């Protein structure tokens, strides 16, 4: 009798587990702020992408310092966390990173993989990408109506990150050892977290490049759609023959 009761309880638990809804992935948006009144949809997409890309850089730097502790120790920081904070603060505040002679953005990226470089390769790599993103955004992390991304520059930034990810995975020293340990494929398992995080950054920028490229065409399409929809919605209006003259009146 007791065995039968335990079997029923176990069966009920298993059925309940099978029929329970799957865990939902969190959608991490942002609450409303007054600054959003000066941002269109493209601006909001760009701003969210910047937020998430900076988050990816922070995560990648943390992973690189954990796998390559000798790198953060070159900075003179007293802890890995302090070294990490210094790099991210330099990115966000657009300040020079010590040891790079004031260089940043694309000028810094090759240095992270130069055989003769004796500095912090991990921090240099992440700082180079981060300062490149701020250069792309015009020295800010927030886009507004009067600003906007350049489609070609955005695509170029995505390409640069792709190249950096490839160099990280392939560049070795004179002894054939990786300059920086990142992804791991061994008999004990596969760790491709670096590749995935870089892929997320590349995907965000490539989508922004496409959106930016289409922005002017979409503006024209939206204007025409508004005209076509006006009779249906009862918003009949005439279009001025001279738009410039009408704007002056």
RABELBEL-V73537 format. One record per residue. N is the residue number from 1. SS is DSSP state (hx for helix, st for strand, lp for the rest). BURIAL is I if it has 16 or more other ideal C-beta (glycine too) atoms within 10 Angstrom, else O. Layout:
{{N & SS & BURIAL} {N & SS & BURIAL}}
This chain:
{{1 & lp & O} {2 & hx & O} {3 & hx & O} {4 & hx & O} {5 & hx & O} {6 & hx & O} {7 & hx & O} {8 & hx & O} {9 & hx & O} {10 & hx & O} {11 & hx & O} {12 & hx & O} {13 & hx & O} {14 & hx & O} {15 & hx & O} {16 & hx & O} {17 & hx & O} {18 & hx & O} {19 & hx & O} {20 & lp & O} {21 & lp & O} {22 & lp & O} {23 & lp & O} {24 & lp & O} {25 & lp & O} {26 & lp & O} {27 & lp & O} {28 & lp & O} {29 & lp & O} {30 & lp & O} {31 & lp & O} {32 & lp & O} {33 & lp & O} {34 & hx & O} {35 & hx & O} {36 & hx & O} {37 & hx & O} {38 & hx & O} {39 & lp & I} {40 & lp & O} {41 & hx & O} {42 & hx & I} {43 & hx & I} {44 & hx & O} {45 & hx & I} {46 & hx & I} {47 & hx & I} {48 & hx & O} {49 & hx & I} {50 & hx & I} {51 & hx & O} {52 & hx & O} {53 & hx & I} {54 & hx & I} {55 & hx & O} {56 & hx & I} {57 & hx & I} {58 & hx & I} {59 & hx & O} {60 & hx & I} {61 & hx & I} {62 & hx & I} {63 & hx & I} {64 & hx & I} {65 & hx & I} {66 & hx & O} {67 & hx & I} {68 & lp & I} {69 & hx & O} {70 & hx & O} {71 & hx & I} {72 & hx & I} {73 & hx & O} {74 & hx & O} {75 & hx & I} {76 & lp & O} {77 & lp & I} {78 & lp & O} {79 & lp & O} {80 & hx & I} {81 & hx & O} {82 & hx & O} {83 & hx & I} {84 & hx & I} {85 & hx & O} {86 & hx & I} {87 & hx & I} {88 & hx & I} {89 & hx & O} {90 & hx & I} {91 & hx & I} {92 & hx & O} {93 & lp & O} {94 & lp & O} {95 & lp & O} {96 & lp & O} {97 & lp & I} {98 & lp & O} {99 & lp & I} {100 & lp & I} {101 & lp & O} {102 & lp & O} {103 & lp & I} {104 & lp & I} {105 & lp & I} {106 & hx & O} {107 & hx & O} {108 & hx & I} {109 & hx & I} {110 & hx & O} {111 & hx & I} {112 & hx & I} {113 & hx & I} {114 & lp & O} {115 & lp & O} {116 & lp & O} {117 & lp & O} {118 & lp & O} {119 & lp & I} {120 & lp & I} {121 & hx & I} {122 & hx & I} {123 & hx & I} {124 & hx & I} {125 & hx & I} {126 & hx & I} {127 & hx & I} {128 & hx & I} {129 & hx & I} {130 & hx & I} {131 & hx & I} {132 & hx & I} {133 & hx & I} {134 & hx & I} {135 & hx & O} {136 & hx & I} {137 & lp & I} {138 & lp & O} {139 & lp & O} {140 & lp & O} {141 & lp & I} {142 & lp & I} {143 & lp & I} {144 & lp & I} {145 & lp & O} {146 & lp & O} {147 & lp & O} {148 & lp & I} {149 & lp & I} {150 & lp & O} {151 & hx & I} {152 & hx & O} {153 & hx & I} {154 & hx & I} {155 & hx & I} {156 & hx & I} {157 & hx & I} {158 & hx & I} {159 & hx & O} {160 & hx & I} {161 & hx & I} {162 & hx & I} {163 & hx & O} {164 & hx & I} {165 & hx & I} {166 & hx & O} {167 & hx & I} {168 & hx & I} {169 & hx & O} {170 & hx & O} {171 & lp & O} {172 & st & O} {173 & lp & O} {174 & lp & O} {175 & lp & O} {176 & lp & O} {177 & lp & O} {178 & st & I} {179 & lp & I} {180 & lp & I} {181 & lp & I} {182 & lp & I} {183 & lp & I} {184 & st & O} {185 & st & O} {186 & st & O} {187 & lp & O} {188 & lp & O} {189 & st & O} {190 & st & O} {191 & st & O} {192 & lp & O} {193 & hx & O} {194 & hx & I} {195 & hx & O} {196 & hx & O} {197 & hx & I} {198 & hx & I} {199 & hx & O} {200 & hx & O} {201 & hx & I} {202 & hx & I} {203 & hx & O} {204 & hx & I} {205 & hx & I} {206 & hx & I} {207 & hx & O} {208 & hx & I} {209 & hx & I} {210 & hx & O} {211 & hx & I} {212 & hx & I} {213 & hx & I} {214 & hx & O} {215 & hx & O} {216 & hx & O} {217 & hx & O} {218 & hx & O} {219 & hx & O} {220 & hx & O} {221 & hx & O} {222 & hx & O} {223 & hx & O} {224 & hx & O} {225 & hx & O} {226 & hx & O} {227 & hx & O} {228 & hx & O} {229 & hx & O} {230 & hx & O} {231 & hx & O} {232 & hx & O} {233 & hx & O} {234 & lp & O} {235 & lp & O} {236 & lp & O} {237 & lp & O} {238 & lp & O} {239 & lp & O} {240 & lp & O} {241 & lp & O} {242 & lp & O} {243 & hx & O} {244 & hx & O} {245 & hx & O} {246 & hx & O} {247 & hx & O} {248 & hx & O} {249 & lp & O}}
